């Protein structure tokens, strides 16, 4: 891993560092061994990796955590969450069992180990970030724990050497047999239920609340099937403490100008994961992406682009950042440069050709990479803005129409916009308000999308034509458009299908 220079630490101070902070004072650089699929992330990784791996691994884990958080916001059941997350985990953060090859296992577990610690650095700076990171990492650990092979899981738990629980003896089982049997009722179904653990009741408040343990003299008797709750609680407790220690160590990273920008970028992305628009700029199958058809296509636009389009049609003008955000979006849906120039020229109908050519034509060509520096031309111009970029950069000022309505509008204006898009259901509007209040802007956008396309989504699921990509939370305006168009036209044309 990228290492810090600890030589400037006072030797006397180093010798008296609290043992809990030892990971920051006397790092031992060695290759990590991964005996188990599961990980409590007790020791920081120390093997060298590249900056590219540092950033990409963190981004991949962020996608997983953001999707898990979205499952929580949507109140998915554990079974629904596990089913939803499987293809996403396989894509971004796979963790195979011991049956896979050693090289494959090492690569997967190293990525999991590093990506956790990289995000730990990025999300330890504030209490809110630490709390959210602990919550979603605990969700991920719980999901993996329940999915793990029973023998591997038992071996992992044994390796933790947890000293705050005791196995209930046979004598205790006989003594409390009636109480234990009454608590289990007809639930007993496997070998796990023959094992009981005894812990201080303060350790398992969630089990007590759910009446899933037997209490006696300050001790909670926990059935083997509930062992996971204790392990997950221990994971969460340890992570909370480790994040506080990490927060204290953060100032030591300030002088590393390689890592700080990456970590800042990642922490901003926790608002919603950054997603480069991976699809090419070709139009969805069957779509006519022309200047004259943009009005018709606007029914598939997300709120941010719908507002830009309505503002443009109302005022025959948009200010700089509005033009840039909208131009790149139109480029991303497949509008070519010639058609885009025609679109803007006809939209700015209150000015002359000469004024348009002098003041606006160059900027459109530059966005497409038709003019500008060599690197801009070779790269095909700028990429369409993701939700994360729209949310965090260049907030709109007076008279400007760009930005994210879910974040930058007041509730009255946001409600009016969402209603013009076709949302009248009071429960959906209330959900949007709550999402906005909780700063879950991408969830509000997805809530509106799912309401407007509920019939089509049901049909696509029933006919098994939705891929894993169509199941992920939308985090890019162009993905919103593409998915909306394909869903609304599913079955209308033989060549229109749900694409990867």
C-alpha positions, 0 to 999 in steps of 0.5 A, spaced: 500 500 500 502 507 499 506 508 505 507 514 510 513 516 513 513 515 520 520 517 521 518 524 524 514 521 530 518 522 536 521 515 539 519 516 546 512 518 544 512 512 539 514 507 545 508 510 549 503 509 544 496 506 546 496 499 544 489 500 541 493 505 536 499 501 535 496 500 527 498 507 526 505 508 530 509 501 528 506 499 522 509 492 520 509 491 512 508 484 510 503 480 505 496 479 508 494 472 509 486 470 507 484 464 511 477 466 511 472 469 506 469 473 511 473 479 514 473 483 521 478 488 518 482 488 524 489 489 521 490 494 515 493 492 509 500 493 507 502 490 501 504 495 495 498 497 490 498 502 484 494 508 485 489 506 479 488 500 484 487 504 490 481 508 486 478 503 482 477 498 488 474 503 492 469 506 487 467 498 486 466 497 493 462 504 493 457 502 488 456 495 492 455 499 499 450 505 495 446 499 492 445 496 499 443 503 502 438 503 497 435 496 498 435 499 506 431 505 503 426 501 499 425 497 505 427 490 501 426 484 506 433 480 507 431 475 502 429 480 497 436 484 498 440 478 498 437 476 491 438 483 488 445 484 491 448 477 488 449 480 481 452 486 483 456 483 488 459 478 483 460 484 478 464 489 483 466 485 489 466 478 488 468 473 494 468 466 492 468 460 497 475 455 498 473 451 492 475 456 487 483 457 485 488 460 490 490 465 485 483 467 484 481 467 492 487 471 493 485 477 488 478 477 490 480 478 498 485 483 497 481 487 493 475 486 499 481 488 504 484 494 501 477 497 498 474 497 505 480 500 508 480 505 503 473 507 504 475 507 511 480 513 510 475 517 506 469 516 510 472 517 517 472 525 517 465 526 520 460 523 525 455 522 519 460 519 514 462 514 520 455 512 522 453 511 515 459 507 513 458 503 519 451 501 517 452 499 510 459 495 512 455 492 517 449 490 512 454 487 507 458 483 513 451 480 515 449 479 507 456 475 506 455 471 513 449 468 512 451 466 505 457 463 507 458 456 507 457 453 514 463 450 515 467 456 513 463 460 517 464 456 523 471 456 522 471 464 521 467 465 528 472 460 532 478 464 529 475 471 532 477 468 539 471 472 542 471 472 549 465 475 551 460 469 550 460 462 553 457 455 550 451 453 555 453 446 558 449 440 558 448 441 565 445 448 564 441 445 558 438 440 562 436 445 568 433 450 563 430 445 558 423 447 559 424 454 558 429 453 552 424 449 549 418 454 550 422 459 547 424 455 541 417 452 540 417 448 533 422 452 530 428 447 532 430 444 525 438 443 525 444 442 528 445 449 530 439 449 534 442 444 539 447 449 541 446 455 546 451 461 548 450 465 554 452 472 554 451 479 558 444 481 556 447 488 554 450 485 548 444 483 544 439 488 545 436 487 538 435 479 540 431 481 547 427 486 543 425 481 538 424 476 544 429 471 541 433 469 547 431 466 554 433 471 560 436 469 566 440 472 572 442 478 567 444 473 562 441 472 555 441 464 553 442 465 545 440 459 540 445 457 535 441 460 529 442 467 532 449 467 533 450 471 527 447 477 530 452 477 536 458 476 530 454 482 526 454 486 533 461 485 534 463 487 527 459 493 528 462 495 535 469 494 533 468 498 526 465 504 530 471 504 534 476 503 529 473 509 525 474 513 531 482 512 531 482 513 523 479 519 524 485 521 529 490 519 524 487 523 518 492 529 519 498 524 517 495 524 510 494 531 509 501 532 506 500 526 501 498 530 495 496 523 491 491 520 496 488 526 499 484 528 492 482 521 491 479 520 498 476 527 498 472 525 491 470 518 494 467 522 500 463 526 496 461 520 492 457 517 498 452 522 496 451 518 490 456 513 487 459 516 481 458 512 475 461 514 468 456 513 463 459 506 460 454 506 454 457 509 447 453 515 445 449 511 440 441 511 440 437 506 443 435 501 438 429 504 435 429 511 437 430 517 433 435 522 436 434 528 432 433 535 433 426 535 431 424 529 436 427 532 442 420 534 445 417 527 444 423 524 447 423 529 453 418 524 456 423 520 458 428 525 461 429 525 469 427 531 473 434 535 472 434 534 464 426 535 464 427 542 468 432 544 463 428 542 457 422 546 460 426 552 461 429 552 455 422 552 451 420 557 456 425 562 455 429 560 449 435 561 453 439 557 458 445 560 462 452 557 461 452 551 466 445 549 464 447 549 456 453 545 458 449 540 462 444 539 457 448 539 451 452 533 454 446 529 456 443 530 449 450 528 446 450 522 451 443 520 448 445 519 441 444 526 438 450 527 434 453 534 433 450 537 427 443 535 430 445 538 436 447 545 433 440 545 429 437 543 436 440 549 439 439 554 434 432 553 433 431 553 441 435 560 441 430 563 436 430 570 439 437 571 437 440 572 430 444 567 426 450 571 427 449 572 434 448 564 435 455 563 431 459 568 435 457 566 442 454 559 442 456 555 436 463 554 439 461 551 446 457 546 443 462 544 438 467 544 444 463 539 448 463 534 442 470 535 442 470 538 435 474 543 437 479 545 442 485 542 445 488 535 442 486 531 448 479 534 448 479 532 440 482 525 441 477 524 447 471 525 443 470 532 448 467 531 455 463 526 458 455 527 460 455 529 467 453 523 472 448 525 478 454 525 483 457 531 479 451 535 478 449 534 485 456 537 488 459 541 483 457 548 480 450 549 484 445 554 481 445 561 482 439 566 480 436 565 473 440 558 472 436 552 471 442 547 472 443 542 478 439 537 481 432 539 483 431 534 488 437 538 492 437 545 489 429 546 489 425 548 495 419 543 496 414 547 493 417 547 486 420 540 486 413 538 488 410 542 482 416 539 477 414 532 479 407 533 478 408 536 471 412 529 470 406 525 471 406 524 479 400 525 482 400 519 488 400 522 494 405 517 497 410 518 492 410 525 493 411 524 501 416 519 499 420 524 495 419 529 501 422 524 506 428 523 501 429 530 500 429 531 507 434 526 508 439 528 503 437 521 499 436 525 492 438 519 488 433 515 492 428 520 490 429 520 483 429 513 483 422 513 487 419 517 481 422 513 476 419 506 479 412 510 479 412 512 472 414 506 470 411 501 475 407 497 469 413 496 465 418 494 470 413 489 472 412 486 465 419 486 464 420 482 470 415 477 469 418 476 462 425 476 465 428 481 460 431 485 465 438 484 466 442 485 472 444 492 470 437 494 469 436 492 477 441 497 479 439 504 482 440 509 477 446 514 478 446 517 471 441 522 467 443 518 461 442 511 464 435 514 466 433 516 459 435 509 456 432 505 461 425 509 460 425 509 453 427 501 453 421 500 458 416 504 455 417 501 448 418 494 450 414 490 445 412 495 441 418 494 436 421 487 434 428 490 435 427 494 442 430 490 447 433 491 454 440 492 453 446 491 457 
